[in-house]
Amino acid sequence: MLAAGVRRFTTSVLRRSHYEDGPGKNLPFSVDNKWRLLAMMCAFFGSGFAAPFFIVRHQLLKK
């Protein structure tokens, strides 16, 4: 009896949801413009890669 109620509830929740389907629609950023996506990914990953080098340089130049 409980299982049937849970099944009915989850089915009704799925029917009421109005999300777009398709690849990239559930991401917090747009994948439509590949060049903008490339620039944003380079900036994001590049900043994470370059940060330790800039921190070490800053520490070595401190007096």
BARO-761479 format. One record per atom (N, C-alpha, C): residue number from 0; atom name; x, y, z. Coordinates in steps of 0.001 Angstrom, whole numbers. Each point is the difference from the previous one (the first is absolute). Layout:
REM residues N
<nugu k="NUM" a="CA" c1="X" c2="Y" c3="Z"/>
...
***
This chain:
REM residues 63
<nugu k="0" a="N" c1="824" c2="-1187" c3="0"/>
<nugu k="0" a="CA" c1="-824" c2="1187" c3="0"/>
<nugu k="0" a="C" c1="876" c2="1262" c3="0"/>
<nugu k="1" a="N" c1="1016" c2="4" c3="824"/>
<nugu k="1" a="CA" c1="906" c2="1142" c3="39"/>
<nugu k="1" a="C" c1="765" c2="124" c3="-1322"/>
<nugu k="2" a="N" c1="427" c2="-1125" c3="-550"/>
<nugu k="2" a="CA" c1="744" c2="21" c3="-1261"/>
<nugu k="2" a="C" c1="-853" c2="564" c3="-1128"/>
<nugu k="3" a="N" c1="-1277" c2="-345" c3="-26"/>
<nugu k="3" a="CA" c1="-889" c2="510" c3="-1046"/>
<nugu k="3" a="C" c1="-172" c2="1509" c3="135"/>
<nugu k="4" a="N" c1="-100" c2="501" c3="1216"/>
<nugu k="4" a="CA" c1="-121" c2="1440" c3="219"/>
<nugu k="4" a="C" c1="1248" c2="735" c3="-428"/>
<nugu k="5" a="N" c1="1148" c2="-553" c3="313"/>
<nugu k="5" a="CA" c1="1267" c2="614" c3="-410"/>
<nugu k="5" a="C" c1="116" c2="-1" c3="-1512"/>
<nugu k="6" a="N" c1="-383" c2="-1100" c3="-627"/>
<nugu k="6" a="CA" c1="77" c2="-88" c3="-1454"/>
<nugu k="6" a="C" c1="-924" c2="1031" c3="-652"/>
<nugu k="7" a="N" c1="-1220" c2="159" c3="518"/>
<nugu k="7" a="CA" c1="-926" c2="996" c3="-555"/>
<nugu k="7" a="C" c1="538" c2="1413" c3="189"/>
<nugu k="8" a="N" c1="601" c2="262" c3="1165"/>
<nugu k="8" a="CA" c1="543" c2="1336" c3="264"/>
<nugu k="8" a="C" c1="1147" c2="319" c3="-950"/>
<nugu k="9" a="N" c1="950" c2="-915" c3="-166"/>
<nugu k="9" a="CA" c1="1150" c2="269" c3="-867"/>
<nugu k="9" a="C" c1="-430" c2="128" c3="-1452"/>
<nugu k="10" a="N" c1="-1001" c2="-766" c3="-407"/>
<nugu k="10" a="CA" c1="-490" c2="115" c3="-1377"/>
<nugu k="10" a="C" c1="-637" c2="1361" c3="-228"/>
<nugu k="11" a="N" c1="-785" c2="493" c3="955"/>
<nugu k="11" a="CA" c1="-644" c2="1299" c3="-172"/>
<nugu k="11" a="C" c1="1033" c2="1130" c3="24"/>
<nugu k="12" a="N" c1="1048" c2="-151" c3="802"/>
<nugu k="12" a="CA" c1="1057" c2="1020" c3="33"/>
<nugu k="12" a="C" c1="708" c2="49" c3="-1343"/>
<nugu k="13" a="N" c1="280" c2="-1150" c3="-584"/>
<nugu k="13" a="CA" c1="676" c2="-28" c3="-1296"/>
<nugu k="13" a="C" c1="-879" c2="596" c3="-1098"/>
<nugu k="14" a="N" c1="-1279" c2="-225" c3="82"/>
<nugu k="14" a="CA" c1="-898" c2="550" c3="-1021"/>
<nugu k="14" a="C" c1="-118" c2="1508" c3="119"/>
<nugu k="15" a="N" c1="99" c2="539" c3="1211"/>
<nugu k="15" a="CA" c1="-134" c2="1447" c3="200"/>
<nugu k="15" a="C" c1="1277" c2="762" c3="-310"/>
<nugu k="16" a="N" c1="1115" c2="-667" c3="-96"/>
<nugu k="16" a="CA" c1="1251" c2="711" c3="-256"/>
<nugu k="16" a="C" c1="46" c2="440" c3="-1459"/>
<nugu k="17" a="N" c1="491" c2="1221" c3="-229"/>
<nugu k="17" a="CA" c1="40" c2="554" c3="-1349"/>
<nugu k="17" a="C" c1="1423" c2="423" c3="-325"/>
<nugu k="18" a="N" c1="913" c2="-920" c3="12"/>
<nugu k="18" a="CA" c1="1380" c2="296" c3="-333"/>
<nugu k="18" a="C" c1="239" c2="-305" c3="-1463"/>
<nugu k="19" a="N" c1="888" c2="781" c3="-599"/>
<nugu k="19" a="CA" c1="351" c2="-251" c3="-1388"/>
<nugu k="19" a="C" c1="875" c2="-1240" c3="-76"/>
<nugu k="20" a="N" c1="-182" c2="-757" c3="-1045"/>
<nugu k="20" a="CA" c1="802" c2="-1192" c3="-204"/>
<nugu k="20" a="C" c1="1080" c2="284" c3="-1032"/>
<nugu k="21" a="N" c1="1033" c2="-807" c3="36"/>
<nugu k="21" a="CA" c1="1043" c2="112" c3="-996"/>
<nugu k="21" a="C" c1="1351" c2="218" c3="639"/>
<nugu k="22" a="N" c1="1035" c2="-221" c3="-786"/>
<nugu k="22" a="CA" c1="1352" c2="165" c3="532"/>
<nugu k="22" a="C" c1="317" c2="1451" c3="308"/>
<nugu k="23" a="N" c1="554" c2="239" c3="1182"/>
<nugu k="23" a="CA" c1="421" c2="1328" c3="404"/>
<nugu k="23" a="C" c1="-1085" c2="850" c3="616"/>
<nugu k="24" a="N" c1="-1205" c2="-482" c3="90"/>
<nugu k="24" a="CA" c1="-1093" c2="810" c3="545"/>
<nugu k="24" a="C" c1="-4" c2="16" c3="1523"/>
<nugu k="25" a="N" c1="680" c2="-932" c3="642"/>
<nugu k="25" a="CA" c1="15" c2="-50" c3="1460"/>
<nugu k="25" a="C" c1="1307" c2="537" c3="572"/>
<nugu k="26" a="N" c1="788" c2="706" c3="-794"/>
<nugu k="26" a="CA" c1="1263" c2="566" c3="453"/>
<nugu k="26" a="C" c1="-190" c2="1458" c3="410"/>
<nugu k="27" a="N" c1="802" c2="503" c3="935"/>
<nugu k="27" a="CA" c1="-149" c2="1393" c3="434"/>
<nugu k="27" a="C" c1="649" c2="1009" c3="-951"/>
<nugu k="28" a="N" c1="479" c2="-443" c3="-1148"/>
<nugu k="28" a="CA" c1="589" c2="896" c3="-988"/>
<nugu k="28" a="C" c1="-460" c2="-434" c3="-1381"/>
<nugu k="29" a="N" c1="150" c2="868" c3="-970"/>
<nugu k="29" a="CA" c1="-471" c2="-269" c3="-1352"/>
<nugu k="29" a="C" c1="1082" c2="-718" c3="-798"/>
<nugu k="30" a="N" c1="-405" c2="-990" c3="-763"/>
<nugu k="30" a="CA" c1="932" c2="-711" c3="-872"/>
<nugu k="30" a="C" c1="-331" c2="266" c3="-1466"/>
<nugu k="31" a="N" c1="-822" c2="1015" c3="-257"/>
<nugu k="31" a="CA" c1="-411" c2="295" c3="-1372"/>
<nugu k="31" a="C" c1="1127" c2="622" c3="-813"/>
<nugu k="32" a="N" c1="750" c2="930" c3="590"/>
<nugu k="32" a="CA" c1="1096" c2="666" c3="-692"/>
<nugu k="32" a="C" c1="1298" c2="-685" c3="399"/>
<nugu k="33" a="N" c1="578" c2="-775" c3="-915"/>
<nugu k="33" a="CA" c1="1177" c2="-800" c3="366"/>
<nugu k="33" a="C" c1="1238" c2="856" c3="263"/>
<nugu k="34" a="N" c1="99" c2="1166" c3="-632"/>
<nugu k="34" a="CA" c1="1179" c2="834" c3="214"/>
<nugu k="34" a="C" c1="-53" c2="703" c3="1349"/>
<nugu k="35" a="N" c1="-1193" c2="424" c3="407"/>
<nugu k="35" a="CA" c1="-146" c2="588" c3="1335"/>
<nugu k="35" a="C" c1="248" c2="-1056" c3="1065"/>
<nugu k="36" a="N" c1="-508" c2="-1201" c3="-230"/>
<nugu k="36" a="CA" c1="224" c2="-1098" c3="935"/>
<nugu k="36" a="C" c1="1492" c2="-310" c3="113"/>
<nugu k="37" a="N" c1="702" c2="-8" c3="-1127"/>
<nugu k="37" a="CA" c1="1444" c2="-244" c3="9"/>
<nugu k="37" a="C" c1="734" c2="1075" c3="797"/>
<nugu k="38" a="N" c1="-367" c2="1264" c3="-209"/>
<nugu k="38" a="CA" c1="664" c2="1088" c3="727"/>
<nugu k="38" a="C" c1="-274" c2="-94" c3="1495"/>
<nugu k="39" a="N" c1="-1234" c2="-296" c3="372"/>
<nugu k="39" a="CA" c1="-341" c2="-109" c3="1422"/>
<nugu k="39" a="C" c1="711" c2="-1184" c3="658"/>
<nugu k="40" a="N" c1="86" c2="-1116" c3="-699"/>
<nugu k="40" a="CA" c1="687" c2="-1161" c3="566"/>
<nugu k="40" a="C" c1="1499" c2="250" c3="121"/>
<nugu k="41" a="N" c1="585" c2="674" c3="-990"/>
<nugu k="41" a="CA" c1="1431" c2="334" c3="89"/>
<nugu k="41" a="C" c1="262" c2="944" c3="1171"/>
<nugu k="42" a="N" c1="-877" c2="979" c3="184"/>
<nugu k="42" a="CA" c1="172" c2="938" c3="1122"/>
<nugu k="42" a="C" c1="-174" c2="-726" c3="1332"/>
<nugu k="43" a="N" c1="-976" c2="-866" c3="97"/>
<nugu k="43" a="CA" c1="-272" c2="-704" c3="1253"/>
<nugu k="43" a="C" c1="1139" c2="-952" c3="361"/>
<nugu k="44" a="N" c1="361" c2="-887" c3="-924"/>
<nugu k="44" a="CA" c1="1055" c2="-963" c3="286"/>
<nugu k="44" a="C" c1="1375" c2="650" c3="-12"/>
<nugu k="45" a="N" c1="195" c2="1020" c3="-840"/>
<nugu k="45" a="CA" c1="1281" c2="692" c3="-47"/>
<nugu k="45" a="C" c1="293" c2="751" c3="1285"/>
<nugu k="46" a="N" c1="-1034" c2="600" c3="591"/>
<nugu k="46" a="CA" c1="226" c2="725" c3="1250"/>
<nugu k="46" a="C" c1="359" c2="-969" c3="1127"/>
<nugu k="47" a="N" c1="-623" c2="-1151" c3="13"/>
<nugu k="47" a="CA" c1="326" c2="-1001" c3="1021"/>
<nugu k="47" a="C" c1="1402" c2="-566" c3="-178"/>
<nugu k="48" a="N" c1="433" c2="-127" c3="-1239"/>
<nugu k="48" a="CA" c1="1343" c2="-518" c3="-256"/>
<nugu k="48" a="C" c1="1064" c2="1053" c3="277"/>
<nugu k="49" a="N" c1="-278" c2="1262" c3="-313"/>
<nugu k="49" a="CA" c1="1003" c2="1065" c3="134"/>
<nugu k="49" a="C" c1="103" c2="530" c3="1418"/>
<nugu k="50" a="N" c1="-1029" c2="-168" c3="807"/>
<nugu k="50" a="CA" c1="-5" c2="576" c3="1350"/>
<nugu k="50" a="C" c1="1202" c2="-426" c3="850"/>
<nugu k="51" a="N" c1="367" c2="-1273" c3="76"/>
<nugu k="51" a="CA" c1="1161" c2="-361" c3="829"/>
<nugu k="51" a="C" c1="1301" c2="657" c3="-455"/>
<nugu k="52" a="N" c1="168" c2="170" c3="-1310"/>
<nugu k="52" a="CA" c1="1217" c2="623" c3="-511"/>
<nugu k="52" a="C" c1="57" c2="1476" c3="383"/>
<nugu k="53" a="N" c1="-1134" c2="695" c3="-84"/>
<nugu k="53" a="CA" c1="-27" c2="1405" c3="403"/>
<nugu k="53" a="C" c1="179" c2="148" c3="1506"/>
<nugu k="54" a="N" c1="-510" c2="-923" c3="777"/>
<nugu k="54" a="CA" c1="166" c2="55" c3="1456"/>
<nugu k="54" a="C" c1="1463" c2="-203" c3="376"/>
<nugu k="55" a="N" c1="654" c2="-959" c3="-630"/>
<nugu k="55" a="CA" c1="1424" c2="-238" c3="269"/>
<nugu k="55" a="C" c1="823" c2="1204" c3="-426"/>
<nugu k="56" a="N" c1="-297" c2="586" c3="-1163"/>
<nugu k="56" a="CA" c1="727" c2="1177" c3="-467"/>
<nugu k="56" a="C" c1="-169" c2="1149" c3="990"/>
<nugu k="57" a="N" c1="-1209" c2="187" c3="483"/>
<nugu k="57" a="CA" c1="-268" c2="1066" c3="965"/>
<nugu k="57" a="C" c1="808" c2="-222" c3="1293"/>
<nugu k="58" a="N" c1="48" c2="-1236" c3="460"/>
<nugu k="58" a="CA" c1="736" c2="-300" c3="1234"/>
<nugu k="58" a="C" c1="1498" c2="187" c3="-187"/>
<nugu k="59" a="N" c1="513" c2="-345" c3="-1174"/>
<nugu k="59" a="CA" c1="1437" c2="158" c3="-247"/>
<nugu k="59" a="C" c1="407" c2="1468" c3="-168"/>
<nugu k="60" a="N" c1="-902" c2="836" c3="-497"/>
<nugu k="60" a="CA" c1="327" c2="1415" c3="-184"/>
<nugu k="60" a="C" c1="-219" c2="837" c3="1237"/>
<nugu k="61" a="N" c1="-665" c2="-535" c3="1017"/>
<nugu k="61" a="CA" c1="-213" c2="750" c3="1242"/>
<nugu k="61" a="C" c1="1331" c2="221" c3="710"/>
<nugu k="62" a="N" c1="98" c2="1108" c3="662"/>
<nugu k="62" a="CA" c1="1244" c2="263" c3="739"/>
<nugu k="62" a="C" c1="-228" c2="-165" c3="1481"/>
***
